[in-house]
């Protein structure tokens, strides 16, 4: 399968609950046909207390979105119209 989007591309989510959100691709998961976008699809993850995290707590992480739900963002130049 050929991908038209790659890491560090600016994309817009075109369907789903995050429609209209814009962000940069952090990672492309080729085996599952999904992408991880910066600041989109945040989910909360609860961390137990351990030596690395002595207080535990809640961390927000980006979850993956199917690549068919995103498209490359068009960058328009104001001079060109």
mmCIF file of the N, C-alpha and C atoms, coordinates in Angstrom:
data_MODEL
# 
_entry.id   MODEL 
# 
loop_
_atom_site.group_PDB 
_atom_site.id 
_atom_site.type_symbol 
_atom_site.label_atom_id 
_atom_site.label_alt_id 
_atom_site.label_comp_id 
_atom_site.label_asym_id 
_atom_site.label_entity_id 
_atom_site.label_seq_id 
_atom_site.pdbx_PDB_ins_code 
_atom_site.Cartn_x 
_atom_site.Cartn_y 
_atom_site.Cartn_z 
_atom_site.occupancy 
_atom_site.B_iso_or_equiv 
_atom_site.pdbx_formal_charge 
_atom_site.auth_seq_id 
_atom_site.auth_comp_id 
_atom_site.auth_asym_id 
_atom_site.auth_atom_id 
_atom_site.pdbx_PDB_model_num 
ATOM 1   N N  . UNK A 1 1  ? 0.845   -1.176 0.000  1.00 0.00 ? 1  UNK A N  1 
ATOM 2   C CA . UNK A 1 1  ? 0.000   0.000  0.000  1.00 0.00 ? 1  UNK A CA 1 
ATOM 3   C C  . UNK A 1 1  ? 0.891   1.240  0.000  1.00 0.00 ? 1  UNK A C  1 
ATOM 4   N N  . UNK A 1 2  ? 0.589   2.178  -0.849 1.00 0.00 ? 2  UNK A N  1 
ATOM 5   C CA . UNK A 1 2  ? 1.379   3.389  -0.947 1.00 0.00 ? 2  UNK A CA 1 
ATOM 6   C C  . UNK A 1 2  ? 0.761   4.487  -0.078 1.00 0.00 ? 2  UNK A C  1 
ATOM 7   N N  . UNK A 1 3  ? 1.596   5.106  0.739  1.00 0.00 ? 3  UNK A N  1 
ATOM 8   C CA . UNK A 1 3  ? 1.138   6.165  1.621  1.00 0.00 ? 3  UNK A CA 1 
ATOM 9   C C  . UNK A 1 3  ? 1.509   7.526  1.028  1.00 0.00 ? 3  UNK A C  1 
ATOM 10  N N  . UNK A 1 4  ? 0.568   8.452  1.047  1.00 0.00 ? 4  UNK A N  1 
ATOM 11  C CA . UNK A 1 4  ? 0.845   9.793  0.555  1.00 0.00 ? 4  UNK A CA 1 
ATOM 12  C C  . UNK A 1 4  ? 1.229   10.725 1.689  1.00 0.00 ? 4  UNK A C  1 
ATOM 13  N N  . UNK A 1 5  ? 1.079   10.260 2.909  1.00 0.00 ? 5  UNK A N  1 
ATOM 14  C CA . UNK A 1 5  ? 1.449   11.071 4.060  1.00 0.00 ? 5  UNK A CA 1 
ATOM 15  C C  . UNK A 1 5  ? 2.623   10.410 4.763  1.00 0.00 ? 5  UNK A C  1 
ATOM 16  N N  . UNK A 1 6  ? 3.451   11.230 5.393  1.00 0.00 ? 6  UNK A N  1 
ATOM 17  C CA . UNK A 1 6  ? 4.612   10.700 6.099  1.00 0.00 ? 6  UNK A CA 1 
ATOM 18  C C  . UNK A 1 6  ? 4.885   11.541 7.341  1.00 0.00 ? 6  UNK A C  1 
ATOM 19  N N  . UNK A 1 7  ? 5.857   11.129 8.105  1.00 0.00 ? 7  UNK A N  1 
ATOM 20  C CA . UNK A 1 7  ? 6.206   11.786 9.355  1.00 0.00 ? 7  UNK A CA 1 
ATOM 21  C C  . UNK A 1 7  ? 6.526   13.262 9.115  1.00 0.00 ? 7  UNK A C  1 
ATOM 22  N N  . UNK A 1 8  ? 6.098   14.118 10.037 1.00 0.00 ? 8  UNK A N  1 
ATOM 23  C CA . UNK A 1 8  ? 6.299   15.573 10.034 1.00 0.00 ? 8  UNK A CA 1 
ATOM 24  C C  . UNK A 1 8  ? 5.429   16.316 9.020  1.00 0.00 ? 8  UNK A C  1 
ATOM 25  N N  . UNK A 1 9  ? 4.515   15.643 8.317  1.00 0.00 ? 9  UNK A N  1 
ATOM 26  C CA . UNK A 1 9  ? 3.571   16.336 7.439  1.00 0.00 ? 9  UNK A CA 1 
ATOM 27  C C  . UNK A 1 9  ? 2.487   17.006 8.280  1.00 0.00 ? 9  UNK A C  1 
ATOM 28  N N  . UNK A 1 10 ? 2.001   18.142 7.817  1.00 0.00 ? 10 UNK A N  1 
ATOM 29  C CA . UNK A 1 10 ? 0.883   18.842 8.447  1.00 0.00 ? 10 UNK A CA 1 
ATOM 30  C C  . UNK A 1 10 ? -0.396  18.268 7.861  1.00 0.00 ? 10 UNK A C  1 
ATOM 31  N N  . UNK A 1 11 ? -1.311  17.775 8.717  1.00 0.00 ? 11 UNK A N  1 
ATOM 32  C CA . UNK A 1 11 ? -2.539  17.139 8.244  1.00 0.00 ? 11 UNK A CA 1 
ATOM 33  C C  . UNK A 1 11 ? -3.759  17.717 8.954  1.00 0.00 ? 11 UNK A C  1 
ATOM 34  N N  . UNK A 1 12 ? -4.932  17.477 8.346  1.00 0.00 ? 12 UNK A N  1 
ATOM 35  C CA . UNK A 1 12 ? -6.217  17.868 8.909  1.00 0.00 ? 12 UNK A CA 1 
ATOM 36  C C  . UNK A 1 12 ? -7.066  16.611 9.021  1.00 0.00 ? 12 UNK A C  1 
ATOM 37  N N  . UNK A 1 13 ? -7.753  16.440 10.156 1.00 0.00 ? 13 UNK A N  1 
ATOM 38  C CA . UNK A 1 13 ? -8.640  15.301 10.338 1.00 0.00 ? 13 UNK A CA 1 
ATOM 39  C C  . UNK A 1 13 ? -9.946  15.620 9.619  1.00 0.00 ? 13 UNK A C  1 
ATOM 40  N N  . UNK A 1 14 ? -10.388 14.721 8.718  1.00 0.00 ? 14 UNK A N  1 
ATOM 41  C CA . UNK A 1 14 ? -11.565 15.002 7.899  1.00 0.00 ? 14 UNK A CA 1 
ATOM 42  C C  . UNK A 1 14 ? -12.808 14.245 8.345  1.00 0.00 ? 14 UNK A C  1 
ATOM 43  N N  . UNK A 1 15 ? -12.676 13.282 9.259  1.00 0.00 ? 15 UNK A N  1 
ATOM 44  C CA . UNK A 1 15 ? -13.862 12.593 9.760  1.00 0.00 ? 15 UNK A CA 1 
ATOM 45  C C  . UNK A 1 15 ? -13.610 12.076 11.163 1.00 0.00 ? 15 UNK A C  1 
ATOM 46  N N  . UNK A 1 16 ? -14.686 11.786 11.864 1.00 0.00 ? 16 UNK A N  1 
ATOM 47  C CA . UNK A 1 16 ? -14.582 11.303 13.232 1.00 0.00 ? 16 UNK A CA 1 
ATOM 48  C C  . UNK A 1 16 ? -14.832 12.407 14.243 1.00 0.00 ? 16 UNK A C  1 
ATOM 49  N N  . UNK A 1 17 ? -14.639 12.087 15.497 1.00 0.00 ? 17 UNK A N  1 
ATOM 50  C CA . UNK A 1 17 ? -14.944 13.037 16.567 1.00 0.00 ? 17 UNK A CA 1 
ATOM 51  C C  . UNK A 1 17 ? -13.959 14.204 16.622 1.00 0.00 ? 17 UNK A C  1 
ATOM 52  N N  . UNK A 1 18 ? -12.806 14.078 15.973 1.00 0.00 ? 18 UNK A N  1 
ATOM 53  C CA . UNK A 1 18 ? -11.805 15.149 15.979 1.00 0.00 ? 18 UNK A CA 1 
ATOM 54  C C  . UNK A 1 18 ? -11.772 15.896 14.649 1.00 0.00 ? 18 UNK A C  1 
ATOM 55  N N  . UNK A 1 19 ? -12.880 15.872 13.908 1.00 0.00 ? 19 UNK A N  1 
ATOM 56  C CA . UNK A 1 19 ? -12.946 16.515 12.593 1.00 0.00 ? 19 UNK A CA 1 
ATOM 57  C C  . UNK A 1 19 ? -12.570 17.990 12.689 1.00 0.00 ? 19 UNK A C  1 
ATOM 58  N N  . UNK A 1 20 ? -11.732 18.435 11.768 1.00 0.00 ? 20 UNK A N  1 
ATOM 59  C CA . UNK A 1 20 ? -11.308 19.827 11.732 1.00 0.00 ? 20 UNK A CA 1 
ATOM 60  C C  . UNK A 1 20 ? -10.022 20.093 12.493 1.00 0.00 ? 20 UNK A C  1 
ATOM 61  N N  . UNK A 1 21 ? -9.577  19.146 13.291 1.00 0.00 ? 21 UNK A N  1 
ATOM 62  C CA . UNK A 1 21 ? -8.333  19.328 14.046 1.00 0.00 ? 21 UNK A CA 1 
ATOM 63  C C  . UNK A 1 21 ? -7.149  19.252 13.094 1.00 0.00 ? 21 UNK A C  1 
ATOM 64  N N  . UNK A 1 22 ? -6.129  20.019 13.426 1.00 0.00 ? 22 UNK A N  1 
ATOM 65  C CA . UNK A 1 22 ? -4.949  20.095 12.576 1.00 0.00 ? 22 UNK A CA 1 
ATOM 66  C C  . UNK A 1 22 ? -3.722  19.801 13.418 1.00 0.00 ? 22 UNK A C  1 
ATOM 67  N N  . UNK A 1 23 ? -2.765  19.079 12.857 1.00 0.00 ? 23 UNK A N  1 
ATOM 68  C CA . UNK A 1 23 ? -1.561  18.763 13.609 1.00 0.00 ? 23 UNK A CA 1 
ATOM 69  C C  . UNK A 1 23 ? -0.497  18.127 12.741 1.00 0.00 ? 23 UNK A C  1 
ATOM 70  N N  . UNK A 1 24 ? 0.642   17.858 13.357 1.00 0.00 ? 24 UNK A N  1 
ATOM 71  C CA . UNK A 1 24 ? 1.786   17.274 12.673 1.00 0.00 ? 24 UNK A CA 1 
ATOM 72  C C  . UNK A 1 24 ? 1.825   15.781 12.977 1.00 0.00 ? 24 UNK A C  1 
ATOM 73  N N  . UNK A 1 25 ? 2.157   14.972 11.989 1.00 0.00 ? 25 UNK A N  1 
ATOM 74  C CA . UNK A 1 25 ? 2.239   13.534 12.178 1.00 0.00 ? 25 UNK A CA 1 
ATOM 75  C C  . UNK A 1 25 ? 3.504   13.198 12.958 1.00 0.00 ? 25 UNK A C  1 
ATOM 76  N N  . UNK A 1 26 ? 3.326   12.488 14.076 1.00 0.00 ? 26 UNK A N  1 
ATOM 77  C CA . UNK A 1 26 ? 4.447   12.065 14.894 1.00 0.00 ? 26 UNK A CA 1 
ATOM 78  C C  . UNK A 1 26 ? 4.977   10.705 14.468 1.00 0.00 ? 26 UNK A C  1 
ATOM 79  N N  . UNK A 1 27 ? 4.060   9.830  14.019 1.00 0.00 ? 27 UNK A N  1 
ATOM 80  C CA . UNK A 1 27 ? 4.463   8.477  13.673 1.00 0.00 ? 27 UNK A CA 1 
ATOM 81  C C  . UNK A 1 27 ? 3.449   7.868  12.710 1.00 0.00 ? 27 UNK A C  1 
ATOM 82  N N  . UNK A 1 28 ? 3.933   7.061  11.765 1.00 0.00 ? 28 UNK A N  1 
ATOM 83  C CA . UNK A 1 28 ? 3.087   6.319  10.837 1.00 0.00 ? 28 UNK A CA 1 
ATOM 84  C C  . UNK A 1 28 ? 3.231   4.842  11.178 1.00 0.00 ? 28 UNK A C  1 
ATOM 85  N N  . UNK A 1 29 ? 2.105   4.199  11.514 1.00 0.00 ? 29 UNK A N  1 
ATOM 86  C CA . UNK A 1 29 ? 2.089   2.776  11.858 1.00 0.00 ? 29 UNK A CA 1 
ATOM 87  C C  . UNK A 1 29 ? 1.638   2.005  10.625 1.00 0.00 ? 29 UNK A C  1 
ATOM 88  N N  . UNK A 1 30 ? 2.587   1.562  9.814  1.00 0.00 ? 30 UNK A N  1 
ATOM 89  C CA . UNK A 1 30 ? 2.280   0.943  8.523  1.00 0.00 ? 30 UNK A CA 1 
ATOM 90  C C  . UNK A 1 30 ? 1.556   -0.388 8.645  1.00 0.00 ? 30 UNK A C  1 
ATOM 91  N N  . UNK A 1 31 ? 1.883   -1.175 9.638  1.00 0.00 ? 31 UNK A N  1 
ATOM 92  C CA . UNK A 1 31 ? 1.266   -2.497 9.754  1.00 0.00 ? 31 UNK A CA 1 
ATOM 93  C C  . UNK A 1 31 ? -0.232  -2.422 10.062 1.00 0.00 ? 31 UNK A C  1 
ATOM 94  N N  . UNK A 1 32 ? -0.672  -1.381 10.768 1.00 0.00 ? 32 UNK A N  1 
ATOM 95  C CA . UNK A 1 32 ? -2.085  -1.244 11.108 1.00 0.00 ? 32 UNK A CA 1 
ATOM 96  C C  . UNK A 1 32 ? -2.768  -0.107 10.351 1.00 0.00 ? 32 UNK A C  1 
ATOM 97  N N  . UNK A 1 33 ? -2.073  0.523  9.397  1.00 0.00 ? 33 UNK A N  1 
ATOM 98  C CA . UNK A 1 33 ? -2.632  1.614  8.569  1.00 0.00 ? 33 UNK A CA 1 
ATOM 99  C C  . UNK A 1 33 ? -3.145  2.774  9.417  1.00 0.00 ? 33 UNK A C  1 
ATOM 100 N N  . UNK A 1 34 ? -2.383  3.165  10.429 1.00 0.00 ? 34 UNK A N  1 
ATOM 101 C CA . UNK A 1 34 ? -2.804  4.240  11.311 1.00 0.00 ? 34 UNK A CA 1 
ATOM 102 C C  . UNK A 1 34 ? -1.681  5.265  11.473 1.00 0.00 ? 34 UNK A C  1 
ATOM 103 N N  . UNK A 1 35 ? -2.059  6.466  11.924 1.00 0.00 ? 35 UNK A N  1 
ATOM 104 C CA . UNK A 1 35 ? -1.086  7.530  12.178 1.00 0.00 ? 35 UNK A CA 1 
ATOM 105 C C  . UNK A 1 35 ? -1.341  8.118  13.561 1.00 0.00 ? 35 UNK A C  1 
ATOM 106 N N  . UNK A 1 36 ? -0.289  8.662  14.164 1.00 0.00 ? 36 UNK A N  1 
ATOM 107 C CA . UNK A 1 36 ? -0.400  9.368  15.430 1.00 0.00 ? 36 UNK A CA 1 
ATOM 108 C C  . UNK A 1 36 ? -0.131  10.834 15.149 1.00 0.00 ? 36 UNK A C  1 
ATOM 109 N N  . UNK A 1 37 ? -1.089  11.692 15.521 1.00 0.00 ? 37 UNK A N  1 
ATOM 110 C CA . UNK A 1 37 ? -1.016  13.121 15.228 1.00 0.00 ? 37 UNK A CA 1 
ATOM 111 C C  . UNK A 1 37 ? -0.864  13.896 16.525 1.00 0.00 ? 37 UNK A C  1 
ATOM 112 N N  . UNK A 1 38 ? 0.014   14.880 16.505 1.00 0.00 ? 38 UNK A N  1 
ATOM 113 C CA . UNK A 1 38 ? 0.312   15.691 17.678 1.00 0.00 ? 38 UNK A CA 1 
ATOM 114 C C  . UNK A 1 38 ? -0.934  16.461 18.130 1.00 0.00 ? 38 UNK A C  1 
ATOM 115 N N  . UNK A 1 39 ? -1.360  16.239 19.379 1.00 0.00 ? 39 UNK A N  1 
ATOM 116 C CA . UNK A 1 39 ? -2.471  16.978 19.965 1.00 0.00 ? 39 UNK A CA 1 
ATOM 117 C C  . UNK A 1 39 ? -3.854  16.510 19.549 1.00 0.00 ? 39 UNK A C  1 
ATOM 118 N N  . UNK A 1 40 ? -3.968  15.426 18.808 1.00 0.00 ? 40 UNK A N  1 
ATOM 119 C CA . UNK A 1 40 ? -5.263  14.926 18.342 1.00 0.00 ? 40 UNK A CA 1 
ATOM 120 C C  . UNK A 1 40 ? -5.483  13.532 18.913 1.00 0.00 ? 40 UNK A C  1 
ATOM 121 N N  . UNK A 1 41 ? -6.689  13.256 19.360 1.00 0.00 ? 41 UNK A N  1 
ATOM 122 C CA . UNK A 1 41 ? -7.019  11.931 19.883 1.00 0.00 ? 41 UNK A CA 1 
ATOM 123 C C  . UNK A 1 41 ? -6.385  11.652 21.228 1.00 0.00 ? 41 UNK A C  1 
ATOM 124 N N  . UNK A 1 42 ? -6.372  12.643 22.102 1.00 0.00 ? 42 UNK A N  1 
ATOM 125 C CA . UNK A 1 42 ? -5.749  12.461 23.408 1.00 0.00 ? 42 UNK A CA 1 
ATOM 126 C C  . UNK A 1 42 ? -6.585  11.532 24.276 1.00 0.00 ? 42 UNK A C  1 
ATOM 127 N N  . UNK A 1 43 ? -5.924  10.568 24.905 1.00 0.00 ? 43 UNK A N  1 
ATOM 128 C CA . UNK A 1 43 ? -6.578  9.658  25.832 1.00 0.00 ? 43 UNK A CA 1 
ATOM 129 C C  . UNK A 1 43 ? -5.814  9.687  27.139 1.00 0.00 ? 43 UNK A C  1 
ATOM 130 N N  . UNK A 1 44 ? -6.547  9.500  28.248 1.00 0.00 ? 44 UNK A N  1 
ATOM 131 C CA . UNK A 1 44 ? -5.912  9.510  29.561 1.00 0.00 ? 44 UNK A CA 1 
ATOM 132 C C  . UNK A 1 44 ? -5.418  8.116  29.918 1.00 0.00 ? 44 UNK A C  1 
ATOM 133 N N  . UNK A 1 45 ? -4.229  8.069  30.473 1.00 0.00 ? 45 UNK A N  1 
ATOM 134 C CA . UNK A 1 45 ? -3.622  6.807  30.899 1.00 0.00 ? 45 UNK A CA 1 
ATOM 135 C C  . UNK A 1 45 ? -3.247  6.962  32.364 1.00 0.00 ? 45 UNK A C  1 
ATOM 136 N N  . UNK A 1 46 ? -3.659  6.014  33.168 1.00 0.00 ? 46 UNK A N  1 
ATOM 137 C CA . UNK A 1 46 ? -3.397  6.068  34.600 1.00 0.00 ? 46 UNK A CA 1 
ATOM 138 C C  . UNK A 1 46 ? -2.125  5.286  34.918 1.00 0.00 ? 46 UNK A C  1 
ATOM 139 N N  . UNK A 1 47 ? -1.233  5.906  35.674 1.00 0.00 ? 47 UNK A N  1 
ATOM 140 C CA . UNK A 1 47 ? 0.064   5.309  35.987 1.00 0.00 ? 47 UNK A CA 1 
ATOM 141 C C  . UNK A 1 47 ? 0.113   4.960  37.473 1.00 0.00 ? 47 UNK A C  1 
ATOM 142 N N  . UNK A 1 48 ? 0.524   3.716  37.760 1.00 0.00 ? 48 UNK A N  1 
ATOM 143 C CA . UNK A 1 48 ? 0.682   3.287  39.146 1.00 0.00 ? 48 UNK A CA 1 
ATOM 144 C C  . UNK A 1 48 ? 1.926   3.926  39.757 1.00 0.00 ? 48 UNK A C  1 
ATOM 145 N N  . UNK A 1 49 ? 1.963   3.945  41.064 1.00 0.00 ? 49 UNK A N  1 
ATOM 146 C CA . UNK A 1 49 ? 3.159   4.424  41.755 1.00 0.00 ? 49 UNK A CA 1 
ATOM 147 C C  . UNK A 1 49 ? 4.280   3.408  41.568 1.00 0.00 ? 49 UNK A C  1 
ATOM 148 N N  . UNK A 1 50 ? 5.462   3.896  41.240 1.00 0.00 ? 50 UNK A N  1 
ATOM 149 C CA . UNK A 1 50 ? 6.651   3.057  41.168 1.00 0.00 ? 50 UNK A CA 1 
ATOM 150 C C  . UNK A 1 50 ? 7.871   3.945  41.358 1.00 0.00 ? 50 UNK A C  1 
ATOM 151 N N  . UNK A 1 51 ? 9.055   3.399  41.153 1.00 0.00 ? 51 UNK A N  1 
ATOM 152 C CA . UNK A 1 51 ? 10.268  4.178  41.370 1.00 0.00 ? 51 UNK A CA 1 
ATOM 153 C C  . UNK A 1 51 ? 10.402  5.321  40.375 1.00 0.00 ? 51 UNK A C  1 
ATOM 154 N N  . UNK A 1 52 ? 9.974   5.107  39.136 1.00 0.00 ? 52 UNK A N  1 
ATOM 155 C CA . UNK A 1 52 ? 10.077  6.166  38.132 1.00 0.00 ? 52 UNK A CA 1 
ATOM 156 C C  . UNK A 1 52 ? 9.030   7.256  38.336 1.00 0.00 ? 52 UNK A C  1 
ATOM 157 N N  . UNK A 1 53 ? 7.846   6.881  38.816 1.00 0.00 ? 53 UNK A N  1 
ATOM 158 C CA . UNK A 1 53 ? 6.748   7.826  39.060 1.00 0.00 ? 53 UNK A CA 1 
ATOM 159 C C  . UNK A 1 53 ? 6.281   7.654  40.503 1.00 0.00 ? 53 UNK A C  1 
ATOM 160 N N  . UNK A 1 54 ? 6.967   8.291  41.469 1.00 0.00 ? 54 UNK A N  1 
ATOM 161 C CA . UNK A 1 54 ? 6.653   8.058  42.879 1.00 0.00 ? 54 UNK A CA 1 
ATOM 162 C C  . UNK A 1 54 ? 5.256   8.516  43.287 1.00 0.00 ? 54 UNK A C  1 
ATOM 163 N N  . UNK A 1 55 ? 4.654   9.438  42.560 1.00 0.00 ? 55 UNK A N  1 
ATOM 164 C CA . UNK A 1 55 ? 3.324   9.912  42.917 1.00 0.00 ? 55 UNK A CA 1 
ATOM 165 C C  . UNK A 1 55 ? 2.224   9.250  42.086 1.00 0.00 ? 55 UNK A C  1 
ATOM 166 N N  . UNK A 1 56 ? 2.596   8.561  41.000 1.00 0.00 ? 56 UNK A N  1 
ATOM 167 C CA . UNK A 1 56 ? 1.575   8.001  40.114 1.00 0.00 ? 56 UNK A CA 1 
ATOM 168 C C  . UNK A 1 56 ? 0.891   9.135  39.364 1.00 0.00 ? 56 UNK A C  1 
ATOM 169 N N  . UNK A 1 57 ? -0.354  8.942  38.956 1.00 0.00 ? 57 UNK A N  1 
ATOM 170 C CA . UNK A 1 57 ? -1.099  10.024 38.350 1.00 0.00 ? 57 UNK A CA 1 
ATOM 171 C C  . UNK A 1 57 ? -1.681  9.687  36.989 1.00 0.00 ? 57 UNK A C  1 
ATOM 172 N N  . UNK A 1 58 ? -2.116  10.748 36.308 1.00 0.00 ? 58 UNK A N  1 
ATOM 173 C CA . UNK A 1 58 ? -2.778  10.622 35.020 1.00 0.00 ? 58 UNK A CA 1 
ATOM 174 C C  . UNK A 1 58 ? -1.929  11.305 33.954 1.00 0.00 ? 58 UNK A C  1 
ATOM 175 N N  . UNK A 1 59 ? -1.725  10.611 32.828 1.00 0.00 ? 59 UNK A N  1 
ATOM 176 C CA . UNK A 1 59 ? -0.949  11.158 31.720 1.00 0.00 ? 59 UNK A CA 1 
ATOM 177 C C  . UNK A 1 59 ? -1.812  11.120 30.474 1.00 0.00 ? 59 UNK A C  1 
ATOM 178 N N  . UNK A 1 60 ? -1.803  12.193 29.681 1.00 0.00 ? 60 UNK A N  1 
ATOM 179 C CA . UNK A 1 60 ? -2.533  12.198 28.416 1.00 0.00 ? 60 UNK A CA 1 
ATOM 180 C C  . UNK A 1 60 ? -1.584  11.844 27.279 1.00 0.00 ? 60 UNK A C  1 
ATOM 181 N N  . UNK A 1 61 ? -2.011  10.902 26.431 1.00 0.00 ? 61 UNK A N  1 
ATOM 182 C CA . UNK A 1 61 ? -1.203  10.466 25.294 1.00 0.00 ? 61 UNK A CA 1 
ATOM 183 C C  . UNK A 1 61 ? -2.055  10.518 24.035 1.00 0.00 ? 61 UNK A C  1 
ATOM 184 N N  . UNK A 1 62 ? -1.388  10.733 22.893 1.00 0.00 ? 62 UNK A N  1 
ATOM 185 C CA . UNK A 1 62 ? -2.090  10.698 21.620 1.00 0.00 ? 62 UNK A CA 1 
ATOM 186 C C  . UNK A 1 62 ? -2.381  9.250  21.248 1.00 0.00 ? 62 UNK A C  1 
ATOM 187 N N  . UNK A 1 63 ? -3.589  9.022  20.738 1.00 0.00 ? 63 UNK A N  1 
ATOM 188 C CA . UNK A 1 63 ? -3.911  7.694  20.233 1.00 0.00 ? 63 UNK A CA 1 
ATOM 189 C C  . UNK A 1 63 ? -3.880  7.732  18.713 1.00 0.00 ? 63 UNK A C  1 
ATOM 190 N N  . UNK A 1 64 ? -3.883  6.569  18.097 1.00 0.00 ? 64 UNK A N  1 
ATOM 191 C CA . UNK A 1 64 ? -3.760  6.514  16.640 1.00 0.00 ? 64 UNK A CA 1 
ATOM 192 C C  . UNK A 1 64 ? -5.108  6.711  15.958 1.00 0.00 ? 64 UNK A C  1 
ATOM 193 N N  . UNK A 1 65 ? -5.051  7.188  14.721 1.00 0.00 ? 65 UNK A N  1 
ATOM 194 C CA . UNK A 1 65 ? -6.222  7.416  13.876 1.00 0.00 ? 65 UNK A CA 1 
ATOM 195 C C  . UNK A 1 65 ? -5.949  6.735  12.542 1.00 0.00 ? 65 UNK A C  1 
ATOM 196 N N  . UNK A 1 66 ? -6.971  6.158  11.953 1.00 0.00 ? 66 UNK A N  1 
ATOM 197 C CA . UNK A 1 66 ? -6.784  5.508  10.655 1.00 0.00 ? 66 UNK A CA 1 
ATOM 198 C C  . UNK A 1 66 ? -6.380  6.555  9.623  1.00 0.00 ? 66 UNK A C  1 
ATOM 199 N N  . UNK A 1 67 ? -5.434  6.190  8.762  1.00 0.00 ? 67 UNK A N  1 
ATOM 200 C CA . UNK A 1 67 ? -4.878  7.173  7.827  1.00 0.00 ? 67 UNK A CA 1 
ATOM 201 C C  . UNK A 1 67 ? -5.904  7.676  6.814  1.00 0.00 ? 67 UNK A C  1 
ATOM 202 N N  . UNK A 1 68 ? -7.002  6.951  6.587  1.00 0.00 ? 68 UNK A N  1 
ATOM 203 C CA . UNK A 1 68 ? -8.017  7.410  5.641  1.00 0.00 ? 68 UNK A CA 1 
ATOM 204 C C  . UNK A 1 68 ? -8.834  8.577  6.195  1.00 0.00 ? 68 UNK A C  1 
ATOM 205 N N  . UNK A 1 69 ? -8.726  8.838  7.494  1.00 0.00 ? 69 UNK A N  1 
ATOM 206 C CA . UNK A 1 69 ? -9.464  9.924  8.122  1.00 0.00 ? 69 UNK A CA 1 
ATOM 207 C C  . UNK A 1 69 ? -8.687  11.234 8.157  1.00 0.00 ? 69 UNK A C  1 
ATOM 208 N N  . UNK A 1 70 ? -7.522  11.293 7.520  1.00 0.00 ? 70 UNK A N  1 
ATOM 209 C CA . UNK A 1 70 ? -6.730  12.514 7.490  1.00 0.00 ? 70 UNK A CA 1 
ATOM 210 C C  . UNK A 1 70 ? -6.343  12.852 6.051  1.00 0.00 ? 70 UNK A C  1 
ATOM 211 N N  . UNK A 1 71 ? -6.062  14.137 5.827  1.00 0.00 ? 71 UNK A N  1 
ATOM 212 C CA . UNK A 1 71 ? -5.542  14.558 4.532  1.00 0.00 ? 71 UNK A CA 1 
ATOM 213 C C  . UNK A 1 71 ? -4.490  15.625 4.768  1.00 0.00 ? 71 UNK A C  1 
ATOM 214 N N  . UNK A 1 72 ? -3.585  15.762 3.804  1.00 0.00 ? 72 UNK A N  1 
ATOM 215 C CA . UNK A 1 72 ? -2.541  16.770 3.919  1.00 0.00 ? 72 UNK A CA 1 
ATOM 216 C C  . UNK A 1 72 ? -3.180  18.151 3.972  1.00 0.00 ? 72 UNK A C  1 
ATOM 217 N N  . UNK A 1 73 ? -2.639  19.007 4.829  1.00 0.00 ? 73 UNK A N  1 
ATOM 218 C CA . UNK A 1 73 ? -3.143  20.368 4.961  1.00 0.00 ? 73 UNK A CA 1 
ATOM 219 C C  . UNK A 1 73 ? -2.590  21.208 3.820  1.00 0.00 ? 73 UNK A C  1 
ATOM 220 N N  . UNK A 1 74 ? -3.457  21.995 3.234  1.00 0.00 ? 74 UNK A N  1 
ATOM 221 C CA . UNK A 1 74 ? -3.032  22.890 2.162  1.00 0.00 ? 74 UNK A CA 1 
ATOM 222 C C  . UNK A 1 74 ? -2.563  24.194 2.783  1.00 0.00 ? 74 UNK A C  1 
ATOM 223 N N  . UNK A 1 75 ? -1.412  24.643 2.374  1.00 0.00 ? 75 UNK A N  1 
ATOM 224 C CA . UNK A 1 75 ? -0.859  25.899 2.878  1.00 0.00 ? 75 UNK A CA 1 
ATOM 225 C C  . UNK A 1 75 ? -0.991  26.927 1.755  1.00 0.00 ? 75 UNK A C  1 
ATOM 226 N N  . UNK A 1 76 ? -1.836  27.920 2.001  1.00 0.00 ? 76 UNK A N  1 
ATOM 227 C CA . UNK A 1 76 ? -2.051  28.949 0.977  1.00 0.00 ? 76 UNK A CA 1 
ATOM 228 C C  . UNK A 1 76 ? -1.229  30.176 1.293  1.00 0.00 ? 76 UNK A C  1 
ATOM 229 N N  . UNK A 1 77 ? -0.671  30.742 0.274  1.00 0.00 ? 77 UNK A N  1 
ATOM 230 C CA . UNK A 1 77 ? 0.099   31.954 0.386  1.00 0.00 ? 77 UNK A CA 1 
ATOM 231 C C  . UNK A 1 77 ? -0.849  33.124 0.156  1.00 0.00 ? 77 UNK A C  1 
ATOM 232 N N  . UNK A 1 78 ? -0.866  34.120 1.050  1.00 0.00 ? 78 UNK A N  1 
ATOM 233 C CA . UNK A 1 78 ? -1.805  35.246 0.936  1.00 0.00 ? 78 UNK A CA 1 
ATOM 234 C C  . UNK A 1 78 ? -1.542  36.070 -0.327 1.00 0.00 ? 78 UNK A C  1 
ATOM 235 N N  . UNK A 1 79 ? -0.286  36.125 -0.775 1.00 0.00 ? 79 UNK A N  1 
ATOM 236 C CA . UNK A 1 79 ? 0.045   36.896 -1.970 1.00 0.00 ? 79 UNK A CA 1 
ATOM 237 C C  . UNK A 1 79 ? -0.546  36.266 -3.238 1.00 0.00 ? 79 UNK A C  1 
ATOM 238 N N  . UNK A 1 80 ? -0.552  34.934 -3.266 1.00 0.00 ? 80 UNK A N  1 
ATOM 239 C CA . UNK A 1 80 ? -0.992  34.241 -4.473 1.00 0.00 ? 80 UNK A CA 1 
ATOM 240 C C  . UNK A 1 80 ? -2.505  34.061 -4.512 1.00 0.00 ? 80 UNK A C  1 
ATOM 241 N N  . UNK A 1 81 ? -3.172  34.149 -3.348 1.00 0.00 ? 81 UNK A N  1 
ATOM 242 C CA . UNK A 1 81 ? -4.629  34.004 -3.297 1.00 0.00 ? 81 UNK A CA 1 
ATOM 243 C C  . UNK A 1 81 ? -4.991  32.640 -3.049 1.00 0.00 ? 81 UNK A C  1 
# 
